[in-house]
Amino acid sequence: MNRLRDLTGYGANAPDFRWPNGARLAVNFVLNIEEGSEYSIGDGDSRSESALSEVRASRVPAGIRDLAAESMYEYGSRVGFWRLYRLFQSRGIPLTIFASALSLERSPEIADAIAKTNWDICAHGWRWVEHYLMDPKIEAEHIAKAHASISRTIGRPPRGWYCRYSASTSTRGLVVAHGGFDYDSDAYNDDLPYWTDVSGQPHLVVPYSMVTNDAKFLSGDVFSGKAYADFLIDSFDVLLAESEDMLRMMSIGLHSRVIGHPGRIAGLMRFMNYIGDRTGVWLCG
């Protein structure tokens, strides 16, 4: 399916509505749960995963199990998630969970902790693998498996859908055809949600962001928690000022194995402290 591009969006005509309680800026923290669903020799893959870990490329040849890479991922589920869970719970700040279904199956205590919250659940694939490499039939199977699995482990179905990095040209149509999702976040093209048409059916898109994502630590764009906090604060200040005239949304993507380390989470805490008493802001999840 050839998905048409929309280069205009809202343009100069921002929609006139308000977030809850009259807020002008929505801030959405997103936690990606991927650990245990990544590429692994033990799961029959040809290689171990190396993306979004502390090394940019595996030093272990393809086809050989990379125990170091696996261990870096395990930090996210063993330590990082719980550090973030305690932080958000103690501050009463909601999260959106981008959950790879197999990760939750393999970490039942994490699934149980999430189930006891009212956090929004967005399916992040059956496994943390690239949907743009799948044919539509296999992709449809993965979408259905993810929805069914998360519904079982969390006790409620995921409301949204988000692929690893990029959707395929078939993804949005398959998500809508499945019928179990309210929105997808497979877009990076706006500072507000928007409606699109999929085969004559209205479909909500809630854009995500790679710009304010904690992946910046691993790309080398930021190194210290302070630098990350400063960038988030600058982004927040500009969006809040703009929201005097037009509504805005700020999406902040996080990963347990990345931001969950002590020196990095300190930057997230600094940002939370900065926005904590601001008016006109809706912390949503």
Steps between C-alpha positions, in 0.01 A plus 500: 500500500638840401447731797464859383709768671344807661753784497249761620334373818339776702727756340408853608158384624560342840190328642309688771446271797635453852668219686336394831467775763563764236867405459685627195797261493478122539815322617504126435770274646534171308684197637602235246498143636712297256741293707470128432330543163803622304699294248662206678682184399297321765178597322623358170625826351825518306651762732480668835352849524740794526278801426424739786758346730823636647700392196411622152584171329548153639862394543390137481472356148151442362378152577669488840303582814598844635466462877617856562222646283242275665621613841467869407139437403438305820596807704181663372268233636702413811574854622408783265127436480465490877697820546268674251189336646581630846575847364176540308288341770650715775428817303158396378601557137332275242682305232414361161650152463625395157512126570646224287270213588766233549685728744198508729452124474860446611485758781174416681583718803536802271175411325326470836635837618378669182163325524442659840537852355269694272782565253414496131625188319621518142608181323861521383493183293488132587879517508734799464567438131459706186152493346623663180681173425184288527255403232140609580381152599776452757458857621127451556580188705747695715247778560233250607742305721617819672145613573395162637813452708492843665128463570583183694806619689366845597133409528391773262566548128754744360336815370777600261756358260864596434757317285873474557626823341294494181173352385469317171277640229239245612514552877236769550248320282564174685462670839167650394386170347578321827248723671644485851695826508393861556812661353852446374819696572688407183564864410746772596348781296308726738474655846134402525290188440303495176243296314570324174290295261568128460284338233216740577528456877622778734813401692683690776877553486684605817850600382809382685842669509859393444618854578433492877560124523755360745657320203699825471727359772599209278530699179749732666283812471496533879715331759411636842168503680535876532535545123188290442307699761609828341380387159165385638459829689578707189247296299238539772552876530454559126192279481342659808555847357351396165201347676378848592380521140468134394482173689811288517609149605844383618583130476801367696609147412685296764658155527564311824846389388596857401349766728476242779869545587566729799693776325239527226183482706635797698440711188142376471442586865640848445255553214210372711596745774503784247152437360340386825334827601431645157145603418329426171671161474330160483715198589329224304541128464 
